[in-house]
Structure formats: structure tokens, C-alpha cells
Amino acid sequence: MSALPEYKPLRHERRALESVVVRFAGDSGDGIQVSGTQFTQTTALAGNDLATFPDFPAEICAPVGTCPDEEKRCASL
């Protein structure tokens, strides 16, 4: 007797869309750059057209707890 329930694949209706916006947010140390790169490559391989627009932050901050002077851990651009 199996402890796992029987697997039943979900069926979803597919429809074509004129355009879609996908936004990723996160820190580069969290793997967000790799996630964006993987999404871009997968989307292109699937035959979809895509454009990417980087959105850089207004300030760059070191991770909390890594600077001796915590008040000066961010540099405004």
C-alpha cells in the first residue's frame, strides 16, 4: 500500500495572448540574475519574442550587518 495519493495531471485551457509583462524582483545575491537569465533563455527557446529592460536601484546597499558604520552602508547613485 502506497502512502502517496494517486497522481492526476491538471488540465488547463490554453489561450494566446497578445503581450505579457513578467517582472522579477530580488537581490542579485538571492539568485535573481540567474532566474532572469534562465527565464529569458527558456522563453526564447520556446519561440517567443522577448525584450528585457534592466531596472537599477536608486541606491546600492551592502547586506545588513556587514558594514562597521551601519548608517553609511548605502551609496546613493
C-alpha positions, 0 to 999 in steps of 0.5 A: 500500500502506497502512502502517496495519493494517486497522481492526476495531471491538471488540465488547463485551457490554453489561450494566446495572448497578445503581450505579457509583462513578467517582472522579477524582483530580488537581490542579485545575491538571492539568485535573481540574475540567474532566474532572469537569465534562465527565464529569458533563455527558456522563453526564447527557446520556446519561440517567443519574442522577448525584450528585457529592460534592466531596472537599477536601484536608486541606491546600492546597499551592502547586506545588513550587518556587514558594514562597521558604520551601519548608517553609511552602508548605502551609496546613493547613485 
